[in-house]
Amino acid sequence: MKKWLIIIISGFVIISGGWFTASYLSDDSLSAFNHRDDTSNKASKEASLDVDTAAYTENTGLSPESTQSKVIDVMHKMTHQKVKASEKWGSVRMTEQAIEEVRKTIENNQFEHEEELLAILDKWSKGDFSNVDNDHNYFWSLQNGTIGKATGILSPKEEAAFIEKYFE
């Protein structure tokens, strides 16, 4: 009888531990590891993107009710196609449409950092990305970033490679 009780308790502990681990490690907490796949062949790229298709997208995912935090996250991810950084987690493609979606979201809300965000969007909409690394680091600091500070701006060739790898 004692042997069966030990087996039942052990089984319960193992199953509970597996359930806790599976529920604790959400897709968001694993997405940072998905980005670290730097393989250059297209099949590997597609496989890694299948794991978290929302990490690299041409859609902002914003709505009129989006929070300032969500807007900052989207703008931060938009800079990833243009900046050099040791780590980048996710990216939203920097397009005129994306810039306008972000602008409309900000204009339909009242955000603490509204002026700064709109000033950055104004530069971007004019094609001025000369300080995009500073823009990145502004968003990064608002999000209390500790890893992945921008260290420069990608060359046009490097940016094209980033776009090809993650968006085409």
Secondary structure, 3 states (H helix, E strand, C coil): CHHHHHHHHHHHHHHHHHHHHHHHCCHHHHHHHHHCCCCCCHHHHHHHHHHCHHHEECCCCCCCCCCHHHHHHHHHHHHCCCEEECCCCCEECCCHHHHHHHHHHHHCCCCCCHHHHHHHHHHHHCCCCCCHHHHHHHHHHHCCCCCCCEEEECCHHHHHHHHHHHHC
